[in-house]
């Protein structure tokens, strides 16, 4: 009888604390500070923020959405881009310039990003949310590129790839001779 009472108290405390422990989300979003990709469709500004996601459980098979929740209560969503990279952990968030202006954070402010499964959501605490709520500030103090941001999930380019037009080729290592070029009037 003496052992039963302390055991019962210890067990009830253990179960009480275990029930109040927060459950881990299926997808943990992390911002690694990668450059933003800028697109300009129809003279608008669209930025793509690439986040890294770590799956704690299997990725859902239903359609997933990236949801942006603004401080004024407004929100907008888009379906995930490239499902194969999403299942590996790359989450591409499309930040639309007009949405930033409409929600009054184009000159500075914060918004929240969550990923949901099945449908888009208007709250970070909705039951469809499968990720942690990641808060981002705008403007983001990071590099902006016209080209897609490379992540650990991006395939490496072929070794003999030519440089993209408008981009300068990488510098040659010191001590190597430059390839012969066309003759000029100085060579004659």
C-alpha positions in Angstrom: 0.0 0.0 0.0 2.8 2.4 0.8 4.5 1.9 -2.6 1.2 2.2 -4.5 0.5 5.9 -3.4 3.9 7.3 -4.5 3.8 5.3 -7.7 0.3 6.6 -8.5 1.4 10.2 -7.8 4.5 9.9 -9.9 2.6 8.2 -12.8 -0.1 10.9 -12.8 2.6 13.7 -12.8 4.4 12.0 -15.7 1.3 11.6 -17.8 0.2 15.1 -17.0 3.5 16.6 -18.3 3.6 14.3 -21.3 0.1 15.4 -22.3 1.0 19.1 -22.1 4.2 18.8 -24.2 3.8 20.5 -27.6 3.6 18.2 -30.5 6.2 18.6 -33.2 4.9 19.7 -36.6 5.4 17.5 -39.6 7.5 20.0 -41.3 10.1 22.3 -39.6 10.7 25.4 -41.8 14.1 27.2 -41.5 15.3 30.3 -43.3 18.9 29.8 -44.2 19.3 33.3 -45.6 19.6 32.3 -49.3 19.3 35.0 -51.9 15.9 36.0 -53.2 15.0 35.3 -56.8 13.3 38.2 -58.5 10.8 37.8 -61.3 9.2 40.6 -63.3 6.0 39.3 -64.9 4.0 42.1 -66.6 6.1 44.8 -65.0 5.3 43.6 -61.4 7.8 42.5 -58.8 7.6 38.9 -57.6 10.2 37.4 -55.2 10.9 33.8 -54.5 12.1 33.0 -51.0 13.6 29.5 -50.7 13.2 27.9 -47.3 14.7 24.6 -46.0 12.3 22.2 -44.5 13.0 19.1 -42.3 10.3 16.4 -42.4 9.6 14.9 -39.0 6.9 12.6 -40.5 6.2 11.4 -44.0 5.2 14.1 -46.5 1.4 14.2 -47.2 0.2 13.0 -50.5 -2.6 15.6 -50.8 -2.0 19.0 -52.4 0.0 21.4 -50.1 -0.2 25.2 -49.9 2.2 27.9 -48.8 0.2 30.5 -46.8 1.2 34.0 -46.0 -0.5 35.6 -43.0 -0.2 39.4 -42.6 -0.5 41.4 -39.3 -3.7 43.1 -40.6 -5.4 39.7 -40.8 -5.2 39.3 -44.5 -3.7 36.3 -46.1 -3.0 34.7 -49.5 -1.8 31.3 -50.6 -0.3 29.4 -53.5 0.2 25.7 -54.2 3.6 24.3 -53.7 6.1 24.6 -56.6 7.9 21.4 -57.7 6.5 18.6 -55.6 9.6 16.4 -55.8 11.8 19.1 -54.3 9.1 19.9 -51.7 9.1 16.3 -50.6 12.9 16.5 -50.1 12.5 19.7 -48.1 12.8 22.7 -50.4 9.9 25.1 -50.0 9.7 27.9 -52.5 7.5 30.8 -51.3 6.3 33.2 -53.9 6.1 36.7 -52.4 4.0 39.0 -54.6 4.8 42.7 -54.6 1.2 43.8 -54.9 0.3 41.8 -51.8 3.0 43.5 -49.8 1.6 46.9 -50.9 -2.0 45.9 -50.3 -1.2 44.7 -46.7 0.9 47.8 -45.9 4.2 46.1 -45.3 6.0 47.1 -48.5 8.0 49.8 -46.6 8.6 47.5 -43.6 6.8 44.9 -41.5 6.5 41.3 -40.7 4.4 38.4 -42.0 4.1 34.7 -41.2 4.6 31.7 -43.5 2.9 28.3 -42.8 2.4 25.2 -45.0 -1.0 23.5 -45.0 -2.2 20.2 -46.5 -5.5 19.8 -48.3 -6.6 23.4 -48.5 -5.3 27.0 -47.9 -5.7 28.4 -44.5 -6.3 31.9 -42.9 -4.7 31.1 -39.5 -1.5 29.6 -38.4 -3.4 27.5 -35.8 -5.8 25.9 -38.3 -5.9 22.1 -38.1 -4.7 21.7 -41.7 -1.3 23.4 -40.9 1.5 20.9 -41.1 4.5 23.2 -40.5 5.8 25.6 -37.8 4.9 29.2 -38.2 7.9 31.1 -39.6 7.9 34.8 -39.2 9.8 36.9 -41.8 10.4 40.6 -42.0 10.2 42.8 -45.1 12.3 44.2 -46.7 14.7 41.3 -46.4 18.3 42.4 -46.2 19.7 39.9 -48.6 21.0 39.5 -52.1 18.5 39.5 -55.0 19.3 37.4 -58.1 17.6 37.1 -61.5 18.4 33.4 -61.5 17.1 30.5 -59.4 18.7 30.1 -56.0 20.8 27.0 -55.6 20.1 24.8 -52.6 21.4 21.5 -51.3 18.6 19.8 -53.3 19.4 21.4 -56.6 21.2 19.3 -59.2 24.7 20.4 -60.1 25.1 21.7 -63.6 27.1 19.7 -66.1 30.9 20.2 -66.1 31.0 21.5 -69.6 28.1 24.0 -69.3 28.4 27.3 -71.1 27.8 30.5 -69.1 24.4 32.0 -69.2 24.1 35.0 -71.6 24.8 38.2 -69.8 26.7 36.5 -67.0 30.5 36.6 -67.1 32.4 33.3 -67.1 34.3 32.3 -63.9 37.9 33.6 -63.7 40.7 31.3 -64.9 43.0 30.0 -62.2 46.4 31.8 -62.1 49.2 30.3 -64.2 46.9 28.9 -67.0 47.2 30.3 -70.5 44.2 32.0 -72.0 42.8 30.2 -75.0 43.9 31.6 -78.3 41.5 34.2 -79.7 41.1 36.0 -83.0 44.1 37.9 -84.3 44.0 41.7 -84.0 45.9 44.4 -85.8 48.5 44.4 -82.9 49.4 40.8 -83.5 50.5 41.4 -87.2 
